Amino acid sequence: MGLTKISNLFHGKHTKRLLNFNDLEVERLQYAHDVHQTLFEGNFSSPVTDLLREGAKVLDFRCCRACEMSSDFKNSTFYAIESVSCFPTQKPFNVEFIKSNILNDGIPFENDFFDFIYVRSAILWYTVSQWKEIIIPELIRVLKPGGYLEIMEAELKLFGEDTETPIMTKHVEKFRALLRSRKIDSYMILELPNILNSTNQMMDIQEDVRKCPVGTWDSRIGELGANLSISLILQTLITTRLTRQEDYSDIANKMMFESLSLKIDIL
């Protein structure tokens, strides 16, 4: 079983969401997808291409890329699970949509069901204890022996934030304080290998860490990285009423300008 780590940030708590699911959030999720796909040169990193071509059962856990992947691997069946109704009205023949709150209901499948499970942008949905006691055990329960579990997340750490980036630094710190108040650890990605090891059910755990530049100084992906990080931080603060909606554009423009003055990366 494999673990791939990095590239993206995300939402909030299961009872009080840190982000509302609206048009801006759909746009931000597309930024996240584009960043992931560019950094890792595809939708996944696990060595499962042949398996997917032959035919596999795949769990898309809070990622919503099942429709895209299903067109590339028509012999496989993709099951997309989310806790909110964010699915498209039409779907390919080999995709199933499931609305389920895993914290209350678990993953609604029998043991050893999936050949491949991929998780993306979910690290900030759950507290550390929920990851340890519910999420990871449920993912392992429904994964077949010899199957692959891929977790792609981000550690929100800006290299370059200092006195020359006061607006960026101020709002990043407000964002981190908010996460702490909800008992959500944005650095928990660093603990995932140990958590998986502690289950005594995972083998060949691997990490692949890549930096995402923030700012148009990097023409390849930097602008996407800036849009992604700024929209995540500001939308979260607006949803929780720590920043006013009417100030969004002004603050976002200032944060973008600061990202040009220093070479900032998200790890």
PEFENMO-V278123 format. One record per helix or strand of 3 or more residues. SS is the DSSP state (hx for helix, st for strand). FROM is the first residue (numbers start at 0). TO is the last residue. If there is no record, write none. Layout:
ss->[SS:SS]
from->[FROM:FROM]
to->[TO:TO]
//
This chain:
ss->[hx:hx:st:hx:st:st:hx:st:hx:st:hx:hx:st:hx:hx:st]
from->[22:48:56:65:76:94:101:113:127:142:165:187:211:221:244:263]
to->[39:53:60:71:81:98:104:119:140:151:180:197:213:238:260:265]
//
